[in-house]
């Protein structure tokens, strides 16, 4: 059973190297959890984009999120922030 249509719609913003490798700075994905949303984002992403996404920090509604089991609701926003150097 495909649950994509029933899962919440999540706005994703990709920054810096994540956006460059993904080929866009925004996407809409579906997922009941952060992990499912990331899996949906990765599904059609180029291999280099998948690697960057996997190493990135996440913000859920502007708050750091490390729990991929965190439940999502329609309208949530997930920001993908790749590692960066400097300061």
C-alpha positions in Angstrom: 0.0 0.0 0.0 1.4 3.4 -1.0 0.9 5.7 2.0 2.5 8.8 0.3 -0.9 10.3 -0.4 -2.0 9.9 3.2 1.3 11.2 4.8 1.6 14.8 5.7 3.0 17.2 3.1 6.3 18.6 4.4 8.1 21.7 3.0 11.9 21.1 2.8 14.4 23.9 2.3 17.9 22.8 1.3 20.9 25.1 1.9 24.4 25.6 0.4 25.9 22.3 -0.8 22.7 20.3 -0.2 20.8 22.6 -2.6 23.6 22.6 -5.1 23.8 18.8 -5.2 20.0 18.3 -5.1 19.5 20.8 -7.9 16.9 22.9 -6.0 16.7 24.8 -2.8 13.2 23.6 -1.9 11.0 20.5 -2.3 7.8 19.2 -0.9 7.9 15.6 0.4 5.6 13.3 2.3 6.2 11.4 5.5 4.7 10.7 8.9 8.1 11.0 10.5 11.3 12.9 9.9 12.9 9.7 8.7 10.1 9.0 6.2 10.3 12.6 4.9 14.1 12.2 4.4 13.6 8.9 2.6 11.1 10.6 0.3 13.6 13.5 -0.3 16.4 11.0 -1.0 14.3 8.8 -3.3 14.8 10.8 -6.5 17.9 12.7 -5.5 21.2 12.2 -7.3 23.8 10.0 -5.4 25.9 13.1 -4.4 22.8 14.8 -3.0 22.0 11.7 -0.9 25.4 11.7 0.6 25.2 15.4 1.6 21.6 15.0 3.0 22.8 12.0 5.1 25.6 14.2 6.7 23.4 17.3 7.2 21.9 18.8 10.3 18.2 19.2 10.4 15.9 21.9 11.7 12.2 21.1 12.2 10.2 24.3 12.3 13.4 26.2 13.1 14.4 23.9 16.0 17.3 21.4 15.9 16.0 17.9 15.2 18.1 14.7 15.7 15.1 12.3 16.2 14.2 10.7 12.9 11.2 9.2 14.6 9.7 12.6 15.3 6.2 12.7 14.0 5.2 15.3 11.4 2.0 17.1 10.5 0.9 19.0 7.4 2.7 22.3 7.2 5.8 21.3 9.1 9.1 22.7 7.6 12.3 20.7 7.5 15.6 22.6 6.8 18.6 20.6 5.5 21.9 22.3 6.6 25.0 20.6 5.2 28.3 20.6 7.2 30.4 23.7 6.6 33.8 24.9 7.5 34.9 28.3 8.7 33.4 30.7 11.1 
